[in-house]
Amino acid sequence: MPPIVEIVPNPAPPRNRLVVLLAYDGLCTFEFGCAVEVFGLPRPELEPDWYRFAVAAIEPGPLRATGGVRVLADGGMALLEQAGTIVIPGWRGIDAPVPEELAVALRAAAARGARLLSLCSGAFVLAAAGLLEGRSATTHWHHAAALAARHPGLRVVPDVLYVDEGMVLTAAGSAAGLDLCLHLVRRDWGAAVANSVARRLVVPPHRQGGQTQYVERPVPRERAGGHRLGPLLDAVRASLAEPWDIGRLAAAAALSPRGLHRHFRAATGQSPGAWLLAERLARARELLETGRLPVQAVAEASGFATAAALRHHFRAALGSSPAAYRARFSR
């Protein structure tokens, strides 16, 4: 296979090809492995132009990752001074403090022009270092609210796979870390090389960063169950095919439209319209995953009336068509 610079029509490889992966006690093994698989494995077919790779321990060993895996680093924090790209895998806990020495080193690396990638809860490290201020970022959907609450100066995008802000890139949870690493390969070397790496990993060659994490985000029933809207929410869920609108919802709850909005916010954290759309999408997803109904029938059963309306809302919310979603997730 010819050198990378010959097989990519318009490559934009980094000038500094050293990728440094951080290691610390309690790191998340899966995200750590994603970065190793993409950047750290020998790839003779892509030499001599491929990335160089090193693991940097931020503290003395021995280091134990989740599951009891022991990590042997190539060096300490000094490696960050040489890095062109720094990868931060899942942090040891969203409530665990970030050492000031690490925060200082990351800020210095950013000032020198190093790229910073966080995977899953690694975003909390970048945020603690002040490197996400004024930026958009993502993390695992389970931690998104906590990240937003603690760092109001950043815009948390909770339902995407990854966010590319140029020199700072953040991934959602678990497998989304693999997507972000492959995205960077694509950015550096082009689609042909990224697809080659993906084939070696036996994963889809490319998932757009804006694609949803496909997470279930049900109404917080603990709050709604004891609320006056609890019975109404259950009734609507049981009859999503019916033409519910704000007027009918307000009448059923014996509230004015303004009062309905206020109570809905208190019970669900959403407006009535947003909640109803989310419930209808959840029903459509369930039907697509578990049955073989035609798309039109799925649309009618979930309250969208037409297949065109379902496709519109499905693509807007999930970045996918109903047919493509079924092909990927049906069981």
C-alpha positions as CSV (number, residue, x, y, z in Angstrom):
1,M,0.0,0.0,0.0
2,P,1.4,3.4,-0.9
3,P,2.2,6.0,1.8
4,I,-0.8,7.8,3.3
5,V,0.0,11.1,1.6
6,E,-0.4,9.4,-1.8
7,I,-3.7,7.6,-1.2
8,V,-5.5,10.6,0.3
9,P,-6.4,13.2,-2.4
10,N,-6.3,16.2,-0.1
11,P,-4.9,15.1,3.2
12,A,-4.5,17.5,6.1
13,P,-2.3,15.5,8.5
14,P,-1.2,17.1,11.7
15,R,2.3,18.5,11.8
16,N,2.9,16.8,15.1
17,R,1.7,13.2,14.8
18,L,2.3,12.2,18.4
19,V,-0.9,11.1,20.1
20,V,-0.6,11.0,23.9
21,L,-3.3,9.0,25.7
22,L,-3.7,9.9,29.4
23,A,-3.8,7.2,32.0
24,Y,-4.8,7.5,35.7
25,D,-6.1,5.3,38.4
26,G,-9.7,4.4,37.9
27,L,-9.8,5.3,34.2
28,C,-12.6,3.8,32.0
29,T,-11.2,0.8,30.3
30,F,-13.4,0.9,27.2
31,E,-12.7,4.4,26.2
32,F,-9.0,3.9,26.8
33,G,-9.1,0.9,24.5
34,C,-10.9,2.8,21.8
35,A,-8.0,5.3,21.6
36,V,-5.5,2.5,21.7
37,E,-7.2,0.6,18.9
38,V,-7.4,3.6,16.6
39,F,-4.1,5.4,17.3
40,G,-1.9,2.9,19.0
41,L,-1.9,-0.3,17.0
42,P,0.8,-0.9,14.5
43,R,-0.4,-0.4,11.0
44,P,2.3,-1.4,8.6
45,E,0.2,-0.6,5.6
46,L,0.0,3.0,6.7
47,E,3.6,3.5,7.6
48,P,5.8,5.6,7.7
49,D,3.3,8.4,8.0
50,W,0.9,7.0,10.7
51,Y,0.5,8.5,14.1
52,R,3.1,8.0,16.8
53,F,1.6,7.0,20.1
54,A,2.4,7.1,23.8
55,V,0.5,6.6,27.1
56,A,1.2,9.2,29.8
57,A,0.5,8.6,33.5
58,I,-0.7,11.6,35.4
59,E,0.3,10.0,38.7
60,P,2.6,7.3,40.0
61,G,1.6,3.7,39.4
62,P,0.5,1.1,39.6
63,L,-2.6,2.3,37.7
64,R,-5.7,0.2,37.7
65,A,-8.5,0.8,35.2
66,T,-12.1,-0.3,35.7
67,G,-12.4,-4.1,35.9
68,G,-9.0,-4.4,37.5
69,V,-7.0,-3.9,34.3
70,R,-3.4,-2.7,35.1
71,V,-2.0,0.0,32.8
72,L,1.7,0.4,32.1
73,A,2.5,3.9,30.9
74,D,5.3,5.0,28.6
75,G,6.1,8.1,30.7
76,G,4.6,10.8,32.9
77,M,3.2,14.2,32.4
78,A,6.2,15.4,30.5
79,L,4.9,13.6,27.5
80,L,2.1,16.2,27.2
81,E,4.8,18.8,26.3
82,Q,5.6,16.8,23.2
83,A,2.0,15.9,22.1
84,G,0.3,17.0,19.0
85,T,-2.9,15.4,20.2
86,I,-4.0,14.5,23.7
87,V,-6.8,12.0,24.4
88,I,-8.6,12.0,27.7
89,P,-10.6,8.8,28.3
90,G,-13.4,8.5,30.7
91,W,-12.5,10.2,34.0
92,R,-12.5,8.2,37.3
93,G,-15.7,9.8,38.4
94,I,-17.6,12.9,37.6
95,D,-17.2,14.0,41.2
96,A,-13.5,13.2,41.4
97,P,-11.4,16.3,41.5
98,V,-9.1,17.1,38.6
99,P,-5.4,17.6,39.8
100,E,-4.3,21.2,39.2
101,E,-1.1,19.9,37.7
102,L,-3.1,18.2,35.0
103,A,-5.3,21.2,34.3
104,V,-2.2,23.4,34.0
105,A,-0.5,20.9,31.6
106,L,-3.6,20.7,29.4
107,R,-3.9,24.5,29.2
108,A,-0.3,24.8,28.3
109,A,-0.8,22.1,25.6
110,A,-3.8,23.9,24.2
111,A,-1.8,27.2,24.1
112,R,0.9,25.4,22.1
113,G,-1.6,24.3,19.6
114,A,-2.2,20.6,20.7
115,R,-5.5,19.1,19.9
116,L,-7.6,17.9,22.8
117,L,-10.0,15.0,22.7
118,S,-12.2,13.9,25.5
119,L,-14.1,10.6,25.5
120,C,-17.2,10.2,27.7
121,S,-16.7,11.7,31.1
122,G,-13.3,13.0,30.1
123,A,-15.2,16.2,29.2
124,F,-15.3,16.9,32.9
125,V,-11.5,17.2,32.9
126,L,-11.4,19.7,30.0
127,A,-14.2,21.7,31.7
128,A,-12.4,21.8,35.0
129,A,-9.3,23.1,33.2
130,G,-11.4,25.9,31.6
131,L,-10.9,24.6,28.1
132,L,-14.6,24.2,27.2
133,E,-15.6,27.7,28.3
134,G,-17.6,29.3,25.5
135,R,-17.6,26.1,23.5
136,S,-20.1,23.4,22.6
137,A,-19.3,20.0,24.0
138,T,-20.9,16.6,24.7
139,T,-20.5,13.8,27.1
140,H,-22.4,10.6,28.0
141,W,-26.1,11.4,28.1
142,H,-26.2,10.2,31.7
143,H,-23.8,13.0,32.8
144,A,-24.9,15.8,30.5
145,A,-27.1,17.6,33.0
146,A,-24.3,17.5,35.6
147,L,-21.8,18.9,33.2
148,A,-24.1,21.7,32.2
149,A,-25.0,22.6,35.8
150,R,-21.4,22.7,36.9
151,H,-20.1,24.6,33.9
152,P,-22.7,27.1,32.7
153,G,-20.2,28.8,30.4
154,L,-20.2,25.9,28.0
155,R,-23.0,24.7,25.8
156,V,-23.7,21.0,26.4
157,V,-25.1,19.1,23.5
158,P,-26.6,16.0,25.2
159,D,-27.8,13.9,22.3
160,V,-25.1,13.7,19.7
161,L,-22.2,11.3,19.3
162,Y,-19.4,13.9,19.2
163,V,-18.7,17.6,18.8
164,D,-15.8,18.8,16.7
165,E,-14.8,22.4,17.7
166,G,-11.6,22.3,15.7
167,M,-8.8,22.0,18.3
168,V,-11.1,20.7,21.0
169,L,-13.3,17.6,20.4
170,T,-15.6,15.8,22.8
171,A,-17.4,12.4,22.5
172,A,-20.4,11.0,24.1
173,G,-20.3,7.8,26.1
174,S,-18.7,4.4,25.4
175,A,-18.7,3.5,21.6
176,A,-19.0,7.2,20.6
177,G,-15.4,7.5,21.6
178,L,-14.5,5.1,18.7
179,D,-16.6,7.3,16.4
180,L,-14.7,10.4,17.4
181,C,-11.3,8.8,17.0
182,L,-12.3,7.6,13.5
183,H,-13.6,11.1,12.8
184,L,-10.2,12.5,13.6
185,V,-8.5,10.0,11.3
186,R,-10.9,11.0,8.5
187,R,-10.2,14.6,9.2
188,D,-6.4,14.0,9.1
189,W,-6.1,11.5,6.3
190,G,-9.3,11.3,4.5
191,A,-12.1,8.8,4.0
192,A,-10.1,6.1,2.4
193,V,-7.7,5.7,5.4
194,A,-10.5,6.1,7.9
195,N,-12.5,3.4,6.2
196,S,-9.5,1.1,6.1
197,V,-9.0,1.5,9.9
198,A,-12.8,1.0,10.5
199,R,-12.7,-2.2,8.5
200,R,-9.9,-3.5,10.6
201,L,-12.0,-2.7,13.7
202,V,-15.1,-4.3,12.1
203,V,-17.2,-1.2,12.7
204,P,-19.2,1.0,10.4
205,P,-16.8,3.4,8.6
206,H,-18.5,6.6,9.6
207,R,-21.3,7.8,11.8
208,Q,-21.9,11.6,11.7
209,G,-21.2,13.4,15.0
210,G,-24.7,14.9,14.9
211,Q,-26.3,11.5,15.0
212,T,-28.2,11.0,18.2
213,Q,-27.0,8.7,20.9
214,Y,-30.3,6.9,20.6
215,V,-30.9,7.0,24.3
216,E,-34.1,6.4,26.1
217,R,-35.0,9.6,28.0
218,P,-38.4,8.8,29.6
219,V,-40.4,11.3,31.6
220,P,-39.1,11.4,35.2
221,R,-42.1,9.4,36.5
222,E,-40.9,9.9,40.1
223,R,-41.8,13.6,39.7
224,A,-44.8,13.1,37.5
225,G,-46.3,10.2,39.4
226,G,-47.3,12.2,42.4
227,H,-48.1,15.2,40.4
228,R,-51.6,16.2,39.3
229,L,-50.6,15.5,35.7
230,G,-49.6,11.9,36.4
231,P,-52.9,10.4,35.4
232,L,-53.1,12.6,32.2
233,L,-49.6,11.6,31.1
234,D,-50.4,7.9,31.5
235,A,-53.7,8.4,29.6
236,V,-51.9,10.1,26.7
237,R,-49.2,7.4,26.5
238,A,-52.0,4.9,26.2
239,S,-53.7,6.7,23.3
240,L,-50.9,8.4,21.4
241,A,-52.7,7.7,18.1
242,E,-55.4,10.1,19.1
243,P,-55.2,13.8,18.0
244,W,-53.9,15.3,21.3
245,D,-53.3,19.0,21.2
246,I,-52.7,21.8,23.7
247,G,-56.4,22.5,24.0
248,R,-57.4,18.9,24.6
249,L,-54.6,18.4,27.1
250,A,-55.5,21.5,29.0
251,A,-59.2,20.5,29.1
252,A,-58.3,17.0,30.3
253,A,-56.2,18.5,33.1
254,A,-58.8,21.1,34.0
255,L,-56.2,23.8,33.4
256,S,-55.8,26.9,31.3
257,P,-53.1,26.5,28.5
258,R,-50.8,28.7,30.5
259,G,-51.4,26.7,33.6
260,L,-50.8,23.5,31.6
261,H,-47.4,24.7,30.5
262,R,-46.4,25.6,34.0
263,H,-47.5,22.3,35.5
264,F,-45.9,20.4,32.6
265,R,-42.6,22.1,33.2
266,A,-42.8,21.2,36.8
267,A,-43.7,17.6,36.2
268,T,-41.5,16.7,33.1
269,G,-39.0,19.5,32.5
270,Q,-40.5,20.0,29.1
271,S,-43.3,21.9,27.3
272,P,-46.4,19.9,26.5
273,G,-45.6,20.0,22.8
274,A,-42.0,18.8,23.3
275,W,-43.1,16.0,25.7
276,L,-45.8,14.8,23.3
277,L,-43.4,14.7,20.4
278,A,-40.8,12.8,22.4
279,E,-43.5,10.3,23.5
280,R,-44.6,9.8,19.9
281,L,-41.1,9.3,18.7
282,A,-40.4,6.8,21.5
283,R,-43.5,4.8,20.5
284,A,-42.5,4.9,16.8
285,R,-39.0,3.7,17.7
286,E,-40.5,0.9,19.8
287,L,-42.7,-0.2,16.9
288,L,-39.8,0.0,14.4
289,E,-37.5,-2.1,16.7
290,T,-40.0,-4.8,17.6
291,G,-42.4,-5.2,14.7
292,R,-42.7,-5.2,10.9
293,L,-45.5,-2.7,10.5
294,P,-45.2,-0.5,7.4
295,V,-43.9,3.0,8.1
296,Q,-47.4,4.4,7.4
297,A,-48.9,2.2,10.1
298,V,-46.2,3.1,12.5
299,A,-46.9,6.8,11.9
300,E,-50.6,6.3,12.5
301,A,-50.1,4.2,15.7
302,S,-47.7,6.8,17.2
303,G,-49.8,9.8,16.3
304,F,-48.0,11.3,13.4
305,A,-50.9,10.5,11.0
306,T,-48.7,10.3,7.8
307,A,-45.5,8.6,6.9
308,A,-44.1,11.9,5.7
309,A,-44.7,13.6,9.0
310,L,-43.0,10.7,10.8
311,R,-40.0,10.9,8.5
312,H,-39.7,14.6,9.0
313,H,-39.8,14.5,12.8
314,F,-37.7,11.3,13.0
315,R,-34.9,12.8,10.9
316,A,-35.0,16.1,12.8
317,A,-34.8,14.3,16.2
318,L,-32.6,11.3,15.4
319,G,-30.7,12.1,12.3
320,S,-32.0,9.0,10.6
321,S,-35.0,7.8,8.5
322,P,-37.5,5.3,10.1
323,A,-36.3,2.7,7.6
324,A,-32.7,3.2,8.4
325,Y,-33.4,3.1,12.1
326,R,-35.3,-0.2,11.7
327,A,-32.5,-1.7,9.7
328,R,-30.0,-0.9,12.4
329,F,-32.0,-1.6,15.6
330,S,-34.8,-4.1,14.8
331,R,-34.7,-7.2,16.9
